[in-house]
Amino acid sequence: MEEALREGDVISLEENFAILEACLFAAGHPLTYEKLAETLSLSVSATKEIIDKWKPIYNSCDSLPRGILLVTFPDSCQLCTREAYGDYIKTALGIRRNGNLSQSLLEVLAVIAYNQPATRTFVDTVRGVDSSYAVNALVEKNLIEACGKLDAPGRPTLYRTTEDFLRVFGLSSLRELPSVQVRGENGEKVDIAPDTSFLESSSADTPDDEPQPAESSAENS
């Protein structure tokens, strides 16, 4: 098969996916569809179609349980290990350090993820405490990033989640964020859903209004 590939013969769908799998495994980080398309001498749309076709088959454990997943993002894809096997990986590689985020970082990340783009002042208001350290730490970890300035006095910085955020939490897009159920002031159950309206707006990088808390719908307890 190697000679056929070098000579430019027609490559089957299965062989194309095998090439993509090899590239993603060797990379160890997300590869853009554009780069993969260039590698296969295909269009970006055709490359995405191959990934989309094989993703559910590849990630299924029906035939053979796998320790890795094919994770897709808006402009790239990656092979990642399954979270369930994290402890085994740490043991095998001698990793002692715990990479989990602290409670405060998770709180700030959740507020931004469900209300992005959001300012630090907005996060402070929701949490009731100063979030400067947590915001800076999340920026350093590349889980959130600055995405513009709010058109308000002082022009505070707006933050949104990054593609690394999607990768770390095994999401293909922000639309896959689950709804969160909390208790309202009167004890009723309230579903908090992520606000992804900014994804449809071409001016998401420079919004004119302070973001509002994610939409919620109350249910009877």
C-alpha positions in Angstrom: 0.0 0.0 0.0 2.9 2.4 0.7 4.0 2.2 -2.9 0.5 2.9 -4.1 0.3 6.0 -1.8 3.5 7.3 -3.1 2.4 6.9 -6.7 -0.7 8.8 -6.2 -3.2 5.9 -6.8 -6.8 6.3 -5.7 -7.0 5.9 -1.9 -10.1 4.3 -0.3 -12.1 5.9 2.4 -10.8 3.4 4.9 -7.2 4.1 3.9 -7.7 7.8 4.1 -9.0 7.5 7.6 -6.1 5.2 8.5 -3.8 8.0 7.3 -5.7 10.6 9.4 -5.5 8.3 12.5 -1.7 7.9 12.1 -1.2 11.7 11.7 -3.4 12.5 14.8 -1.7 9.8 16.9 1.8 11.0 16.0 0.9 14.7 16.6 -0.5 14.3 20.1 -2.3 17.6 19.7 -5.1 19.0 17.6 -4.5 19.1 13.8 -6.5 21.5 11.7 -8.7 20.2 8.9 -6.9 22.4 6.5 -3.6 20.7 7.4 -5.1 17.2 7.2 -6.8 18.1 3.9 -3.4 19.2 2.5 -1.9 15.9 3.7 -4.6 13.9 1.9 -4.7 16.1 -1.2 -8.4 16.5 -0.5 -10.7 19.5 0.1 -11.3 20.6 3.7 -15.0 19.6 3.4 -14.1 16.2 2.1 -11.7 15.7 5.0 -14.3 16.7 7.5 -16.8 14.3 5.9 -14.3 11.4 6.5 -13.8 12.4 10.1 -17.5 12.8 10.7 -18.3 9.5 9.2 -15.7 7.5 11.2 -16.0 9.4 14.5 -19.1 7.5 15.8 -17.7 4.2 14.6 -14.2 4.9 16.0 -15.6 6.0 19.4 -18.0 3.1 19.8 -17.0 0.4 22.2 -19.4 -2.1 20.7 -16.8 -4.2 18.8 -13.6 -3.3 20.7 -13.2 -1.2 23.8 -10.7 1.6 23.2 -8.8 3.8 25.6 -8.8 6.7 23.1 -11.4 9.0 21.6 -11.6 10.9 18.3 -12.6 14.4 19.5 -13.6 17.1 16.9 -13.5 20.9 17.2 -14.8 23.6 14.9 -11.5 23.8 12.9 -9.5 20.8 14.1 -9.6 17.3 15.6 -7.5 15.2 18.0 -7.1 11.7 19.5 -7.5 11.9 23.3 -7.3 9.3 26.1 -10.6 8.5 27.8 -11.0 10.2 31.1 -11.9 6.9 32.8 -8.4 5.6 32.3 -6.6 8.7 33.7 -5.4 7.1 36.9 -3.9 4.1 34.9 -2.1 6.6 32.6 -0.7 8.5 35.6 0.6 5.2 37.1 2.1 4.0 33.8 3.9 7.3 33.2 4.8 8.0 36.8 2.8 11.2 36.9 2.4 12.3 40.5 1.1 15.8 40.1 -2.7 16.3 40.2 -3.8 18.4 37.2 -7.3 19.0 38.5 -8.5 22.6 38.7 -9.3 24.1 42.1 -12.9 24.8 43.1 -12.4 28.6 42.6 -11.0 28.1 39.1 -13.9 25.8 38.2 -16.4 28.3 39.4 -14.9 31.1 37.4 -14.6 28.9 34.3 -18.2 27.8 34.6 -19.4 31.4 34.9 -17.5 32.4 31.8 -18.4 29.3 29.8 -22.1 29.7 30.4 -22.2 33.5 30.0 -19.4 34.3 27.5 -18.1 36.7 26.5 -18.0 38.1 30.1 -15.9 40.6 32.0 -14.1 39.9 35.3 -16.5 42.3 37.0 -19.4 40.2 35.8 -17.7 37.1 37.2 -17.1 38.9 40.5 -20.8 39.9 40.7 -22.0 36.3 40.1 -19.5 34.8 42.6 -19.6 37.6 45.2 -15.8 37.6 45.6 -12.8 39.0 43.7 -11.8 36.7 40.8 -8.6 38.3 39.6 -6.3 35.5 40.5 -8.6 32.8 39.0 -9.1 34.7 35.8 -5.3 35.2 35.4 -4.7 31.5 36.2 -7.2 30.4 33.6 -5.6 32.6 31.0 -2.2 31.2 31.8 -3.7 27.6 31.4 -5.1 28.8 28.0 -8.6 27.7 29.1 -10.0 31.3 28.6 -8.7 34.2 26.5 -9.4 37.9 26.0 -11.7 38.5 23.1 -12.2 42.2 23.0 -13.3 45.2 25.1 -16.8 46.0 26.5 -18.1 49.3 25.2 -18.5 50.8 28.7 -16.5 53.2 31.0 -13.0 51.8 31.4 -13.5 49.4 28.5 -13.1 46.2 30.6 -11.7 43.1 28.9 -14.1 40.4 27.8 -13.2 36.8 28.2 -14.3 33.6 26.4 -13.3 29.9 26.5 -10.7 28.6 24.1 -10.4 25.5 22.0 -8.2 24.0 24.7 -11.2 24.3 27.0 -13.2 22.1 24.6 -10.4 19.6 24.3 -9.9 19.4 28.1 -13.6 18.7 28.7 -14.1 16.5 25.7 -16.5 18.8 23.9 -16.8 19.4 20.2 -18.5 22.7 20.6 -20.0 25.0 23.3 -23.5 23.7 22.3 -22.6 20.4 24.0 -22.3 22.1 27.4 -25.0 20.4 29.6 -27.7 22.3 31.4 -27.1 22.8 35.1 -30.0 22.4 37.6 -29.9 24.7 40.7 -32.4 25.7 43.4 -34.1 29.1 43.1 -34.8 31.5 45.9 -38.1 29.7 46.6 -36.6 26.2 46.4 -37.8 25.6 42.9 -35.6 23.7 40.4 -34.1 26.0 37.8 -32.3 24.8 34.6 -29.3 27.0 33.6 -28.4 26.5 29.9 -25.3 27.9 28.2 -25.8 31.1 26.3 -24.4 30.4 22.8 -26.1 33.2 21.0 -22.8 35.0 20.5 -21.7 32.1 18.2 -24.2 33.3 15.6 -23.1 36.9 15.9 -20.2 38.2 13.7 -19.5 40.9 16.2 -18.9 38.4 19.1 -15.4 39.7 19.5 -16.5 43.3 20.2 -20.0 43.2 21.8 -21.6 46.4 22.8 -23.6 45.2 25.8 -22.7 43.6 29.1 -23.5 39.8 28.8 -26.4 38.7 30.8 -26.6 35.5 32.9 -27.4 32.3 30.9 -31.1 31.8 30.2 -33.0 29.7 32.7 -36.4 28.0 32.8 -38.0 27.2 36.1 -39.6 23.8 36.7 -42.0 22.8 39.4 -40.2 21.0 42.2 
